[in-house]
Amino acid sequence: MNTKIAITALSSFSPLGNQPELIWSEYLKETSLISEKKIGNQTIPVATISEELKKLVEALKQSDNKYKSLDNSVLYAILASRQAVTNAGWTPNDIFGINIGSSRGATELFEKHHQEFIETGKTGTLSSPTTTLGNISSWIAHDLKSSGPEISHSITCSTALHALLNGVAWLRAGMADKFLVGGSEAPLTAFTIAQMQALKIYSKEENEFKCRAFDLNKTKNSMVLGEGAAVICLEIGESKNALAYIEGIGYATDILEHGISISTEADCFQKSMKMALQNTNLSEVDAIVMHAPGTIKGDLSEYKAIQKVFGPSSGSEQENLPMLTTNKWKIGHTFGASGMLSVELAILMMQHNQFIGVPFVAKQSERKNIRKVLVNAVGFGGNSVSILLSV
């Protein structure tokens, strides 16, 4: 990338909390934030936001009558976006774009309205405008009094990183100087979980770690759902306020063999990583925050792709791979928001110069410094994105 893109602020709203210090302190603990909750008529493992954060959501709904009809996916995104633009020092006088996506969108609210329709044959006046995917960015623009372009989209689990790609494209094209990008997800509904169970990928683990993400020896799928939102502020050029810089971007799509398939060696990840790293010496990449959803095939295929890019065929021994990690064992899989929550982990590790590993995975040879981190995300259909970050 010839033009520097700075990340000047980051904010999230997740089971980890919503303040950087608290989030980092949670990452330092080798305990999961996944717990068993009653969803519908089942008690299953999920990662939910705290009671304290739920109070902030309720306060937001009470602050404006219009917000009472919004789905949590929108409310989480509003709260994260408010904090991000404040941290970046942006004001309503700044013209900035907004691209906040979601895999599922207003799933809880949609299910509620649909149930009402099944029972009564009618639905509420606001059922359509409050369940369209585009209402996430639209409501954020309303809340922030923004006058720039606003976009929402769904590209399944790589949604947030596709938003980042889009923001970079607008900035590099000279069509904007600032862009707010990210993802938001509130998927903890009985119907959504039933869909994951139908795919036979939802966790039935009974041990301490319900999600065994990046455990390459597991014999059962162990994906667990989580909820949350994460956004970053992008600005063109160097900035004294930069938390990190976007050094490389990559994207690719697998040729589908099945509706949810990914190739055995994740061809899409091989392509997206190589694109993101095309101007970088592989030895400079200190860590990779993997997508690693906790499924047998998903975790292993991504690992094989990393071996292909960084391993013996690239001229390096396996022990010289970058340090590998994921956060889904701790906060579950947040679908469309997951890629940006991985970006958050990457930036925190670079800021603190400390690697956060996976407690049930063998300790890796740690690098002395963490200066460059690659972040991966992929969704159903093999639509992968890789982002190289540096400080």
Order of alpha helices (4+ residues) and beta strands (2+ residues): beta-alpha-beta-beta-alpha-alpha-beta-alpha-alpha-beta-alpha-beta-alpha-beta-beta-beta-alpha-beta-alpha-beta-alpha-alpha-beta-beta
